[in-house]
Amino acid sequence: NPTGYHCIIIDDLVQSGGTLIECAAAVLRNGAVNVSAFVGHGIFPNESWKKFLHSNNPIVRFDKFYLTNTYPNTEMLIDKPPFKVFSIAQILCNICFN
């Protein structure tokens, strides 16, 4: 029951974004206060990331959209709300050199 909660949707990757948008809409319809997403890999073919900009989707607004920089096109999303891009460089260094 999401009523009154800030919910986060976690997925391994996003391409067109349709699944995330539908999930967010369902959670919001069922009473969530707001919704965010965390995605491991942002593929975003054909600039589908634009669907998540607040100005392009006033009905389903993600409070935050967290993703890693494992795919090259995520660099363009740095400083574009609601996106927050996390670097995995330190994690890889720790794995490889420790």
Secondary structure, DSSP 8 states (H G I E B T S, - for coil): --TT-EEEEEEEEESS-HHHHHHHHHHHHTT-SEEEEEEEEE--GGGGGGGGSTTT-SSS-EEEEEEES-SGGGGGGTT-TTEEEE--HHHHHHHHH-
